[in-house]
């Protein structure tokens, strides 16, 4: 699946690692959002929608925000953070106007980069501020045996780093993909429900209406949730010249120290490791 075609809508999952929203200062935004379980994700938010005939979808969501090598700092903003995630690229199936299922085909490292600011009414307003505001690794790894417990992704972890003046800092907690609050079949069912039924309330949006305006796309990309930050990541924001790095790697082949060395040396030569390495530009 080639995400560079700019025809695939993209979304992110808010609140799929316990504690991340609190660290990001966003938990209060979801106070009135009711969930089926205490640890359930809070909302599915849009980051990009292909444009056809649009009257409902905000224009800024039609700007393709993904680049593999850089993040352009948003003008007039001060606080920008890496959001280290695993993304899944899926086939999406419709019956009439209803999405019936999504089937993940590949996964990749994702930076769902976010502006920390007060007063944004919707999550998406802090996510897409133009070209080069997000990132997805060009190395998208096939899921050969299904998006399920016991499959390939059970062996993968998410690590993230900020590289500043040649020094490598752990930015997010090194976390197993299997430890998302919602993962595999439970996550897919939740995503399908939100794609069909999420209401325009609080920080959430009616994304089903957006998808209908986009012509009922047959594929979708979802970044399935940001990991918790380290103390350094929680309190240090991105600046010009930094490198923001997200790595999704197999834990049976590498430990965290080996991944940190890989990032320091920029030696990314294993096709089973998905790396996103972006320079911050102003």
C-alpha positions in Angstrom: 0.0 0.0 0.0 1.5 3.3 -1.0 0.5 6.2 1.2 2.3 8.8 -1.0 -0.6 8.8 -3.5 -2.4 11.5 -1.4 -5.7 9.7 -1.9 -5.8 7.9 1.4 -7.5 9.7 4.4 -5.6 9.7 7.6 -6.8 9.7 11.2 -5.3 9.5 14.7 -6.5 7.8 17.9 -6.7 10.1 21.0 -6.0 8.5 24.4 -4.9 5.0 23.6 -2.1 4.9 26.1 -3.1 5.6 29.7 -1.5 8.8 30.9 -0.6 10.4 27.6 -3.4 12.9 27.5 -2.6 14.0 31.0 1.0 14.6 30.1 0.0 16.5 27.0 -2.3 18.8 29.0 -5.3 17.6 27.0 -7.3 15.3 29.3 -9.7 18.1 30.3 -10.7 18.5 26.7 -12.4 15.1 26.9 -14.2 15.6 30.2 -17.6 15.3 28.6 -16.7 12.5 26.1 -18.4 9.3 27.3 -16.6 6.0 26.7 -17.6 2.4 27.1 -14.7 1.6 29.4 -12.4 3.8 31.6 -9.4 2.9 29.5 -11.1 3.3 26.1 -9.7 5.8 23.6 -11.5 9.1 23.6 -11.9 10.0 19.9 -10.8 9.4 16.3 -9.6 12.7 14.8 -8.8 13.5 11.2 -5.4 14.7 9.9 -6.0 14.6 6.2 -9.0 14.1 3.8 -8.7 13.9 0.0 -10.8 16.6 -1.6 -13.6 16.1 -4.0 -16.7 18.3 -3.6 -16.3 19.7 -0.1 -18.8 21.8 1.9 -18.5 20.3 5.3 -14.8 19.3 5.7 -12.5 22.1 6.8 -10.2 23.3 4.0 -7.0 22.8 6.0 -7.7 19.1 6.2 -7.3 18.8 2.5 -3.6 19.8 2.7 -1.4 16.7 2.6 0.7 17.0 5.8 3.0 14.0 5.6 6.7 14.1 4.8 9.4 11.5 5.7 12.3 13.8 6.3 11.2 17.1 7.9 8.7 19.0 10.1 8.1 22.6 9.3 7.6 24.5 12.6 4.1 26.1 12.7 4.4 29.9 12.4 3.5 31.8 15.6 3.5 28.7 17.8 6.0 27.8 20.5 5.2 24.4 21.9 5.6 21.5 19.5 5.9 17.8 20.5 6.7 14.5 18.8 3.8 12.1 19.1 5.4 8.7 18.6 3.0 6.1 17.2 2.5 2.9 15.2 0.3 3.6 12.2 -1.7 1.0 10.3 -2.6 1.3 6.6 -5.9 -0.5 5.9 -8.3 -1.5 3.2 -11.7 -0.1 4.0 -15.0 -1.7 3.0 -18.4 0.0 2.5 -22.0 -1.2 2.1 -23.9 1.7 0.9 -22.9 4.6 3.1 -21.8 2.4 6.0 -18.2 1.3 6.6 -18.4 -2.4 7.5 -14.8 -3.2 8.2 -11.2 -2.2 7.8 -8.3 -4.7 7.3 -4.8 -3.6 8.2 -2.2 -4.5 5.4 1.0 -2.7 6.6 2.3 -0.8 9.6 4.9 1.9 10.0 6.4 4.4 12.4 4.4 7.6 12.7 4.9 11.1 14.1 1.5 12.5 14.8 3.2 15.8 15.7 1.1 18.2 17.7 0.9 21.8 18.8 0.3 22.3 22.5 -1.9 25.4 22.8 -5.0 26.5 24.6 -8.3 27.3 22.8 -8.3 24.8 19.9 -11.9 23.6 19.6 -11.0 20.5 17.7 -8.1 18.1 17.9 -7.4 18.4 14.2 -6.6 22.1 14.6 -3.5 21.2 16.5 -2.4 18.5 14.0 -2.4 19.7 10.4 -1.0 23.2 10.0 0.2 22.7 6.4 2.7 20.6 4.4 5.4 18.9 6.5 3.4 19.0 9.7 3.4 15.2 10.3 5.4 12.1 9.4 5.0 8.5 8.3 8.0 6.2 7.6 8.6 5.2 4.0 9.4 1.7 5.3 5.9 0.3 5.7 6.1 -3.3 6.8 3.6 -5.9 5.6 1.3 -7.7 8.1 1.5 -11.3 6.8 -0.6 -13.2 9.4 -3.2 -10.7 10.4 -3.6 -7.8 12.9 -4.2 -10.1 15.8 -2.8 -11.3 19.1 0.1 -13.7 18.4 0.8 -12.1 15.0 3.9 -10.2 13.8 3.0 -6.9 15.7 3.1 -8.7 19.1 6.9 -8.6 18.7 7.2 -4.9 18.0 7.9 -1.9 20.2 7.8 1.9 19.7 10.7 4.0 20.6 11.2 7.8 20.1 14.1 10.2 20.4 15.0 13.9 20.2 18.4 14.4 18.8 19.8 17.8 19.7 23.4 19.0 19.1 24.5 15.4 18.5 23.0 14.1 21.8 20.2 11.5 21.7 17.5 11.8 24.3 14.7 9.3 24.9 11.5 11.2 24.2 8.7 8.7 24.6 8.6 5.6 26.8 9.8 2.5 24.9 6.4 0.7 24.6 5.2 -2.6 23.2 2.5 -2.3 20.5 0.6 -5.1 22.3 0.3 -2.8 25.3 -2.0 -0.2 23.7 -5.2 0.1 25.7 -7.2 -1.0 22.6 -5.4 -3.2 20.1 -6.1 -5.8 17.4 -9.8 -6.8 16.9 -11.0 -4.6 19.7 -9.3 -1.5 18.2 -10.6 -2.3 14.7 -14.1 -2.6 16.0 -13.8 0.7 17.8 -12.3 2.5 14.8 -15.1 1.3 12.5 -17.7 2.5 15.1 -16.1 5.9 15.2 -15.8 6.2 11.4 -19.5 5.6 11.2 -21.0 7.1 14.3 -18.7 9.7 16.0 -20.6 12.9 16.6 -19.5 16.5 16.3 -19.1 17.2 20.0 -16.4 18.7 22.1 -13.0 18.1 20.4 -14.4 15.4 18.2 -15.8 15.7 14.7 -18.4 13.9 12.4 -15.7 12.1 10.4 -18.3 10.0 8.6 -19.6 13.0 6.8 -16.0 13.9 5.8 -15.5 10.5 4.3 -18.7 10.7 2.3 -17.5 14.0 0.9 -14.2 12.4 0.0 -15.9 9.8 -2.2 -16.0 6.8 0.1 -12.3 6.0 0.0 -11.3 2.3 -0.2 -8.2 2.8 2.1 -7.5 4.5 5.3 -4.4 5.2 7.5 -4.8 5.4 11.3 -2.0 6.3 13.8 -3.3 4.2 16.7 -2.1 6.3 19.6 0.9 8.2 21.1 3.0 6.6 23.8 3.6 8.2 27.2 6.5 10.7 27.4 9.6 10.3 29.4 10.2 13.2 31.8 12.5 14.7 29.2 9.9 14.4 26.4 7.1 15.8 28.6 9.1 19.0 29.4 11.2 19.6 26.3 9.6 21.0 23.1 11.0 20.8 19.5 13.3 23.5 18.2 15.0 24.4 14.9 17.7 21.9 14.0 16.4 19.1 16.2 15.8 15.6 14.8 12.5 13.9 15.7 12.9 10.2 15.4 10.3 7.4 15.8 11.3 3.7 15.5 9.0 0.7 15.4 11.3 -2.3 15.9 11.2 -6.1 16.7 12.1 -6.7 20.3 13.4 -10.2 19.5 16.2 -8.7 17.5 17.1 -5.4 19.1 17.0 -3.9 22.6 16.5 -0.2 23.3 20.3 0.5 23.6 20.8 -0.9 20.1 18.0 1.3 18.7 19.5 4.3 20.4 22.8 3.7 18.7 21.1 3.2 15.4 19.5 6.6 15.7 22.8 8.3 16.8 24.6 6.9 13.7 21.6 7.1 11.4 22.2 3.6 10.3 18.8 2.3 9.1 19.5 -0.8 7.0 17.0 -3.4 8.4 13.9 -3.7 6.3 12.0 -5.1 9.4 12.6 -1.8 11.3 10.4 1.1 10.4 12.1 4.4 11.1 11.0 8.0 10.7 13.8 10.6 11.1 12.7 14.2 10.6 14.6 17.5 10.9 12.8 20.4 12.4 12.8 23.4 10.1 11.5 27.0 10.6 
